[in-house]
Amino acid sequence: MNDFERTPQPSKRTLATRRAGEIRRQRIAQVRERETRIEGTVIDVLTAKLAVEEGRLAIAAGVQELQQLGETQESIGKLCDLTIGEVRAFLAAARDQESATA
């Protein structure tokens, strides 16, 4: 085999450039993966937050209905395993919700 048949080996500079490009692509892929995970987590948090808010509104409506049925704040607290402060907060939230929709 003579020297003319051998394929030329890439220079060190070419190899370094290729390696730098590979590293750059890997880093970009890692950043994209991180951003995708962040987006997914944010969506999960916002979904949970919405579910909590809907739950609070449902509790407030239920507490208000119990009060309209003649239950006292103390009895509502005992029936629903809530403190008096929580009962009052839910009643206030129900009033606020009514005034916001009215």
C-alpha positions in Angstrom: 0.0 0.0 0.0 1.5 3.3 -1.0 1.0 6.7 0.5 -1.4 7.8 -2.2 -4.0 5.1 -1.3 -4.2 5.9 2.4 -7.0 8.2 3.5 -5.7 11.4 5.1 -6.2 11.6 8.9 -8.0 14.7 10.1 -5.9 17.3 11.7 -6.0 17.9 15.4 -7.8 21.1 14.8 -10.5 19.4 12.8 -10.9 16.7 15.5 -11.1 19.4 18.2 -13.7 21.3 16.1 -15.8 18.2 15.7 -15.5 17.4 19.4 -16.5 21.0 20.3 -19.5 20.6 18.1 -20.6 17.4 19.7 -20.2 18.9 23.2 -22.3 21.9 22.1 -25.0 19.7 20.7 -25.1 17.7 23.9 -25.4 20.8 26.0 -28.2 22.2 23.8 -30.0 18.8 24.2 -29.6 18.9 27.9 -30.9 22.5 28.1 -33.9 21.5 26.0 -34.6 18.5 28.2 -34.4 20.7 31.3 -36.7 23.3 29.8 -39.2 20.5 28.9 -39.1 19.2 32.4 -39.6 22.7 33.8 -42.6 23.2 31.6 -44.1 19.9 32.7 -43.6 20.7 36.3 -45.0 24.2 36.0 -48.1 22.7 34.3 -48.4 20.1 37.1 -48.2 22.9 39.8 -50.7 25.1 38.1 -53.1 22.1 37.6 -52.8 21.3 41.3 -53.3 24.9 42.3 -56.5 25.0 40.2 -57.7 21.8 41.8 -57.0 23.2 45.3 -58.9 26.4 44.4 -61.8 24.5 43.1 -61.8 22.4 46.3 -61.8 25.5 48.4 -64.7 26.9 46.5 -66.6 23.6 46.9 -65.9 23.6 50.7 -67.0 27.2 51.0 -70.2 26.5 49.2 -70.8 23.4 51.4 -70.1 25.3 54.6 -72.4 28.1 53.5 -75.2 25.6 52.7 -74.8 24.0 56.1 -75.2 27.4 57.7 -78.3 28.1 55.6 -79.7 24.7 56.8 -79.4 26.1 60.3 -76.1 24.7 61.5 -73.9 26.9 63.7 -70.3 27.6 63.0 -69.4 25.3 65.9 -71.5 22.4 64.6 -70.2 22.8 61.1 -66.7 22.7 62.5 -67.4 19.5 64.3 -69.3 17.9 61.4 -66.6 18.7 58.9 -63.5 18.5 61.1 -62.7 22.2 60.7 -61.7 24.8 63.2 -64.0 27.7 63.9 -61.4 29.9 62.1 -61.6 27.7 59.0 -65.4 27.7 59.1 -65.4 31.5 59.3 -62.8 31.8 56.5 -64.8 29.5 54.2 -68.0 31.5 55.0 -66.2 34.7 54.1 -64.8 33.1 50.9 -68.4 32.1 50.0 -69.6 35.6 50.6 -66.8 37.0 48.5 -67.5 34.5 45.7 -71.2 35.5 45.8 -70.4 39.2 45.6 -67.9 38.6 42.7 -70.5 36.7 40.7 -73.3 39.1 41.5 
